[in-house]
Amino acid sequence: MPPKVANHRALIEAAIRLSEERGLGRFTADELAAAAGVSRRTVFNHFDSVDQAVYEALFSGMEEILRQAVTAMHHLPPETDRLGQAFDFLERAILALDLRPAFQRLSQLLAEGADTDLTFMVWQRTVMQQIGEELSDAIVQAAPRLDRFEVTVMAGSALAACAIAYTEWASAPDVDGTALGRIVGKALHQLKKGYA
């Protein structure tokens, strides 16, 4: 693993550990550097601020899960010419993912004392927008007959449905994960069915 990648990973893992121990944002750049085994300068070579490291740590598990959905969309049949077909494929891909570990980590870190402030919301939106773009790209590359704008709206809506499902689940997380699957499935089903 190249040193830059290893350092970035070490910083994310250290930000997660420190957040679990002390709460979100309750440590300095020096403490983050020491926990990751790197210099203070390395922290700022990777992040603009300690907050940015914290927010990336918050969403690192979710990004990985969503990237699995992006990878699954590369297998969408190229002859797909209806948005409904692409949505069905996306829905199956999302429901096949194990979202619970990433959702549990996010809930645990948020419960450790972070207020949902503007920075957090901006970072969440940035992560979701980036994943939405990657998801749209994967769908359009796999099924070039589909309209890019419609695909972008569909992908963004599916991700928003998952975010809403997370919020609902986080209010009373279940132990065995069955409620999470039901809530995500319900959100995606409602999206597919529409509101007419």
C-alpha positions in Angstrom: 0.0 0.0 0.0 1.5 3.4 -0.9 2.4 5.5 2.1 -0.1 8.3 1.2 -3.0 5.7 1.2 -1.7 4.1 4.3 -1.5 7.4 6.1 -5.0 8.4 5.0 -6.4 5.1 6.2 -4.5 5.4 9.5 -5.9 8.9 10.0 -9.5 7.8 9.3 -9.2 4.8 11.7 -7.6 7.1 14.4 -10.5 9.6 13.9 -13.0 6.8 14.4 -11.2 5.5 17.6 -10.9 9.0 19.1 -14.5 9.8 18.3 -15.7 6.6 19.9 -13.5 7.3 23.0 -14.1 11.1 23.4 -16.9 12.1 21.1 -16.9 13.8 17.7 -14.6 16.7 17.3 -13.3 16.4 20.9 -9.6 16.0 20.0 -6.9 18.1 18.4 -4.8 17.7 15.3 -1.9 16.8 17.4 -3.9 14.1 19.2 -5.2 12.8 15.8 -1.6 12.7 14.5 -0.3 10.8 17.5 -3.1 8.3 17.4 -2.5 7.7 13.7 1.3 7.5 14.1 1.9 10.4 11.7 3.1 14.0 12.0 0.7 17.0 12.5 1.7 18.2 9.0 0.5 14.9 7.5 -2.9 15.5 9.1 -3.1 18.7 7.1 -1.8 17.2 4.0 -4.9 15.0 4.0 -7.5 17.2 5.5 -8.3 20.9 5.7 -9.2 20.6 9.4 -9.8 18.0 12.1 -13.5 18.4 11.5 -13.0 17.2 7.9 -11.2 14.1 9.2 -14.1 13.5 11.6 -16.8 13.8 9.0 -14.9 11.6 6.5 -14.6 9.0 9.3 -18.3 9.3 10.0 -19.2 8.4 6.4 -16.3 6.1 5.5 -18.4 3.0 6.2 -21.4 4.3 4.4 -19.3 5.3 1.4 -18.0 1.8 1.1 -21.5 0.3 1.2 -22.7 2.7 -1.4 -19.7 2.0 -3.6 -20.8 -1.6 -3.6 -24.1 -0.5 -5.1 -22.2 1.5 -7.7 -20.2 -1.7 -8.6 -23.4 -3.7 -8.8 -24.8 -1.2 -11.3 -21.9 -2.0 -13.7 -23.7 -5.3 -14.3 -27.0 -3.6 -15.5 -27.8 -5.2 -18.8 -26.8 -2.8 -21.7 -30.2 -3.4 -23.4 -32.0 -1.7 -20.5 -34.1 1.1 -22.1 -36.6 1.8 -19.3 -35.9 3.7 -16.1 -38.2 1.3 -14.2 -35.9 -1.6 -15.2 -32.9 0.3 -13.9 -34.7 1.2 -10.7 -35.6 -2.5 -10.1 -32.0 -3.5 -10.6 -30.8 -0.7 -8.2 -33.4 -1.6 -5.6 -32.2 -5.3 -5.7 -28.6 -4.1 -5.4 -29.3 -1.9 -2.4 -31.5 -4.5 -0.6 -28.7 -7.1 -1.1 -26.2 -4.9 0.8 -25.6 -5.2 4.5 -26.2 -1.6 5.6 -26.4 -2.4 9.3 -22.7 -2.2 10.3 -22.2 1.2 8.6 -25.5 2.5 10.0 -24.6 1.2 13.5 -21.2 2.9 13.4 -22.8 6.2 12.2 -25.4 6.0 15.0 -22.7 5.2 17.6 -20.5 8.1 16.6 -23.3 10.5 16.4 -24.5 9.5 19.8 -21.2 10.3 21.3 -22.1 14.0 21.5 -22.0 15.6 18.1 -24.7 18.1 17.5 -26.1 18.0 13.9 -24.6 21.3 12.8 -24.3 23.0 9.5 -20.8 21.5 8.8 -22.1 18.0 9.4 -25.0 18.5 7.0 -22.8 20.0 4.3 -20.4 17.1 4.6 -23.3 14.6 4.4 -24.7 16.3 1.3 -21.2 16.3 -0.3 -20.8 12.6 0.3 -24.3 11.8 -1.0 -23.8 14.0 -4.0 -20.5 12.3 -4.9 -21.9 8.8 -4.5 -25.0 9.8 -6.5 -22.8 11.0 -9.4 -20.8 7.8 -9.3 -24.1 5.8 -9.2 -25.5 7.7 -12.1 -22.3 7.3 -14.1 -22.3 3.6 -13.6 -25.9 3.2 -14.7 -25.5 5.4 -17.8 -22.3 3.5 -18.8 -24.0 0.2 -18.3 -27.2 1.2 -20.0 -26.5 4.0 -22.5 -30.0 4.2 -23.8 -31.2 5.7 -20.6 -31.6 9.5 -20.2 -28.8 10.9 -18.0 -31.0 13.5 -16.3 -33.7 10.9 -15.4 -31.0 8.5 -14.1 -29.5 11.2 -12.0 -32.9 12.0 -10.4 -33.6 8.3 -9.8 -30.2 7.7 -8.2 -30.4 10.8 -6.0 -33.9 9.8 -5.0 -32.9 6.3 -4.1 -30.0 7.6 -2.0 -32.3 10.1 -0.3 -34.7 7.3 0.5 -31.9 5.3 2.1 -30.9 8.4 4.2 -34.5 8.8 5.4 -34.6 5.1 6.2 -31.5 5.5 8.3 -33.0 8.4 10.2 -36.1 6.4 10.9 -34.0 3.3 11.9 -31.6 5.3 14.1 -34.5 6.5 16.3 -34.9 2.9 17.5 -32.2 0.6 16.1 -32.9 -3.1 16.1 -30.6 -5.8 17.3 -31.0 -8.4 14.5 -31.2 -6.0 11.5 -34.6 -7.0 10.3 -36.2 -3.7 11.0 -33.5 -1.9 8.9 -34.1 -4.1 5.9 -37.9 -3.5 6.2 -37.5 0.2 6.5 -35.1 0.5 3.5 -37.3 -1.8 1.5 -40.4 0.3 2.4 -38.7 3.6 1.4 -37.5 2.2 -1.9 -40.9 0.6 -2.6 -42.7 3.9 -1.9 -40.3 5.7 -4.2 -40.9 3.2 -7.0 -44.7 3.3 -6.5 -44.8 7.1 -6.5 -47.2 9.4 -4.8 -49.9 10.0 -7.5 
